[in-house]
Amino acid sequence: MISKKFLAAGAAALLALGAAGCGSNDSSPSGGGSSSSGSASGGTINGAGATFPQPVYSEWAARFKEQKGITVNYQGIGSGGGIAQFTAGTVDFGASDAAMTDDELKAAQKKGRPVHVPTVLGAVTISYNVQGVDKGLKLDGKTAADIFLGKITKWNDPAIKALNPGVNLPGTAITVCHRSDESGTTKNFLQYLADYSPAWANGPGVDKSVKWPTGTGAKGNDGVAGCIKQTDGAVGYVEQAYALQNNFTYAAVKNKDGQFIMPTLAATSAAADGIKVPSDLRFSTINAPGAKTYPISAITFLLVYQDMCKAGMSKKSASDTKAWLDYGQGPGQQVAPQLQYASLPAAIHSKAQAMVKGLQCNGSPLTPAS
């Protein structure tokens, strides 16, 4: 389990980086990809995107600055916002919990070849706030989908009771908390629901933003966490680091092999075992097979251009950004489990490292930052 020391460090880093506020796509971080410049402290690079990995990226940024003297300004505005800012060239790197779609790639290719760099895996928990239920309930995909569809409205509904014999479930009304911004966490969670619920697949569907049948919207993983914490009877989906920070109770979720699995670090790591990874590294670990696999385990990506200088960045900014990616693939992998994120398995890690090694500035390899 994550220690209070690291939770505090992560929270402090979020505040220090000014990244706690999560907005919609049109949020624009101060500074842009082409305006980063060197300074006595080693320079600054700017990024924006997913809130899912924000705690670990903030911890990485604090340690990276200590080592390299380079400041990383990262704003958690949601995966959709990160892709939009990356495509617009207003940040040095984007971040998304879902690989860019073909249409998103086509839009970004106006500046060059976009590159996906996998960083860590994290668990999307189904967290809830139900008085008297202090242990993880069991939920399967169909039942979870019916809750988020608004078909199941009470915690003592027969469908929930059937999965949890012997648990004294109250008749408390269920309040669904969901993301209001474009979110890779949303897309990953909804993919799990759609895999088990034709009603979901043929209704709201799977995307970074959908028309929700019920519930209250909030921005960012932290916004959904706040909604759950403040509402008796609430249920929502949040990355595990946010669930742990708020002392949430979360469900054991039924996986493809029929096992109910809690979102432990080992179960999150298991989701990447044996995954077929394409050459462009655009892949998903949602509903991965394996008896010990937590089924809503998501891979998250940093987004850069293969030739960052041709995309509009200075050589200094490009070198600093590559150094940041090198840190994430190096020491950052050892830091990740301390914040309850799973590091990359060897097969994926080697491909991610090769992708970073191939980054260029005007056709030439990027040299390590001093």
N, C-alpha and C positions, 0 to 999 in steps of 0.2 A: 504493500500500500504506500501511497505517497505520504511523505512526512510533512508536518506542519511547517518545518523550516523551508521546504521547497515551495509550498503553497504561498507562504509569506513572501519569499523571494520573487515568485512569479507575479504576485499581485503588485509588489513594489515596482517590478520592471514594467508592468503594464502602465502604471501611473507615470513612471519616469519617462516613458516613451510617448506619452500622450495618446495611447492607442485604445483606451477603454471605450470610447464612443464608437458605436457601430451604426452606420447610416446606409442609405440607399445608393444605387448606382451612380447618381450624379454627385456624390461626395468626392471632392478632389483634394488629395493631400497637398500640403504646401510644398512648393518645389517640384521639379519634374526630372525626368530621366536625363534631359540634356543640360540641366542647370546645376547638377552636383559638381562640387569643386573641392579641391584639396584645401587643407588648413593646417594649422599647427598641431591640431589633435589627430590629424591623419585623414580627414575628409568625412563626407556624409553621403550615404546612399538612401534612397527612398523607395519604399515598397508599400503595397496595399492589397487587401483581399480577404481571404478566409479568416473567420474568427475561430474556427475549429482548432488550428494549431497555434493560435496567438499566445497562449501561455508558454509553450516551449520556444517559439521564436523570440519572445521577449527575453527569456533566460539566455538563449543563445546570443542575442544582441548584447546583453550586458557583459557576458564573458568574452565575446568577440572584441568588444571595444577595449577591454582590459588587455587583451593580447595584441591587437593590431592598431589600436587607437582610432579605429574607424567607427563612426556612429551610424547605426541602422535605425532610421525612422520608419516604423511599420504601423500602418493604420488598418485595423480590422473593420472593413466595411462590407464584408460578405464576398463570397466567391464571384458573384456576378459583377460587383463593383470592381473587384480586382482584375478580372478579365477586361472589363471596359477601360480601366485606367492603363493597363498594360498595352492594349491595342491602340489607345490614343497617344501613347508615348509620354505620359505625364509622370510615370514612375520608372525607376530603374529595373524593378522586377514586380511581377504580379504573383498572386497566390490563389490557388483554388483547390477545393476538396473533390472536385469532379473534373476529369480531363476535359479540355476544350472540345466542343463539337466540331464537326467538319465545317459548318457555317462560321463558327467563331474563328477557326483556323484561317479560313479564306479571308476574313476581314483583317486579321492580324498580319497576314502574309504581304500586305502592302508595304510593310517596313522590313520584311525579311522572313527568315525561317524561324517560327516559334519553337522553343524547346521546352519539354516537360522534364523537370528534375524531381523525382520522388524524394521525399524527405523522411517522413515517419508514418506510422499507422496509429490510429486512435479509435476508440470505441464510441459509437453513438449510443448512449444509454436511453432507455425509456424510464425516465425518472418521474416520481410522483410524490404527492403530499397528501397523505390520507391518515388522519388521526387514528391511532390504535393499530396500524399496520406497519410495524417497524422492521419487518424482514422482507426480502425480495419476493414479490409475487412471481408466478409463472405466467407468461403470456406467449401465445403463438402468433404467427403472422396474420391469420384471419381475424382473430379476436382483436389484435391491436388495430387492424384496419377498420373494423367495425366501430371501435372507440373513436378513431379519428374521423370516421365518416359521420359520426353523430348517431349511429344506430344503437349503440350501447351508451346509456346515459346515467346509469347508477353503478356504483362500485360493487354492489351485491347482485349484479345481473347474473342470471344462470350460466352464461357462457364463461364468465370469469370464475364463478364458483366451481364449475366443472373442472377447471384447470388447477384449482387450489383447494382440494378437499381438506377439511379440518381447520381452515383459516376463517376467522370470524370477520367477515367483510361487512362494513357498514353500508347503510342505504344512502350515503352521501352522493350528491350530484357530482358528475364528472365535468370538470372544466378543461378543455383542450387548450394548451399553449403551443403556439407554432411560430415560425419565423415570418416576418413581414417583408424582409428584404430578399434579394436573390441570393440563394445560399446553396453551396455544395453539400452542406450537411443535410439540408432539406432533400436534395435530389437523391442522396445516398439512402436516407431513411425511407423515402417514398419508394425507392426501388425494392427495398425489402418488403414493404407492404404489398406492392403490386405483384410480386412473385407468388404471393399466397392469396390474393384477393382479386378476382376478376372485376368485382365492383369498383375497386380502386383503380385498377389498370385501365378500365373502360370509362372511368368517371374523371376524378381530378387528374389522374395520370402521373407521370414522372418527369419532373423538371426542377430547375432551381427555384421556381416560383409557380404556384398553382392557385386556382380558385378554391379556397378551403370551404368545405361544407359546414363547418362549425368551428368555434373556438375564438381565442384572442391572439392577435398577432403582436410580436415584439421583435425588435432589431437585434441581431447577433445572438450567439450562444449565451452571452451574459444577459441579454434581454429576456430570453425564454427562461433562463434560470431564475431571474427575478420574478417573472410571472408565476412560476411554479411555487417559489418560496412564499409568495404573498397570498396565495389562494388555496384555501382548504378544499381538498378534493381534486386538485389540479394534476394533470399529467402532461408531459411534453418530452421532446427529444433534445438532448444536449450532449456535447462531448464530455467524456468522463472527468477530465480535469475540472470542468465547471461543476459537475455533479459532486465531486469530492470537496471542492471549495465550499459548497453550500450544505454539506452533510446530508445530501439527498439519499433517499432509499430508491433503488432502481430494480427493475425486473430481471429475472432470469428469462432469456428469450430462446424459443425453440429454433434449432438450426436445421439445416437441410437433412442431416442424419437422424432427426427426430429427438435430439437431446436438448434439454433445457440448460443453457449455459449462462453463467454470470460473466460480465465484462471485465475479466481479469487481464493482466498484462500478457500472461501466457496464452490465453484464449484469443486475444487480439493478434498476437504474433502468429498464431496458428493459421490465421486467415490468409496469410501470404505464402504459406508452404505449398509448393507445387503449382502456383499460379502461372499460366502461360502469359509471358510478357512480350508484346509486339516491339518492333525495333524503335518505334517512336515513343515508347514507354507510356502510351495512353491505355491504362487498364483500370479495372475495378476489382475490389476484394469483397464487395457486398454479396452476402449469401454464399460464400465460398464453402466447398465441401469439407468434411472432416468432423469426426465425432466430438472432438474437443474444441472446435472452432466457434467463437462468438460470431453470430451471423451478420451483425451490423457493425463490422470492422471496416474502416475506410482508410485508404491511402490518400495522402495529400501531396500537392505539388507546388514547387516554385516555378515560375514562368519567366523565361528570358529569351532573347534572340540569339541564334547561333553566332551571328556576327553582330555584336552589340554596337560597334562603332558605325557600321553601315546603317543601323537602325536609328542613329542619331545621338549616341552617347559619346562622350569624350573618352580618350584612352584611359585616363585616370579613373573615371567612373566605372568603365568596363572592368578594369583590373580590380577595383575594390569590390565590385559585385561578384566577380569570380572568386575572390578571396572569401567572401561571405558564403558562397556556395560550397567552397572547399571546406570551410569550417563545419558547415552542416553535415557534409559527408564524412568528416573526420571526427574531431572531438565531440561534435554535436550528437553523434550517434550514441556516445556513452552517457551524455546528459539526458537524452530523451526518456529512458526508463525511470529516471528520478522524478519525472513529472507525469508518470503513468502513460507515456506514449511508447509504442514499440519501435525499436530500431529496425532498419531494413534487413531482411534476410540476405545472406551472402550473394545469392544469384542476382537479386534485384540491385543490391548495393553496388556490385561491380559494374553493372550497366549504367547506373546513375553516375558513378565516378567517371566512366568513359565519356558520358554525355558532357559532363562539366569540363573534362580535359580537352574536349574538342571545341570549346568556345573560342571565338576569334575577335580580332579588331582589324578591320580592313583587310581581311584575308590572311592575317598572320596570327600565330598562336599567342595567347595572352600569357605574359610572364607573371609569376607570383608577385603579389604586393609586397613591398619591403616591410 
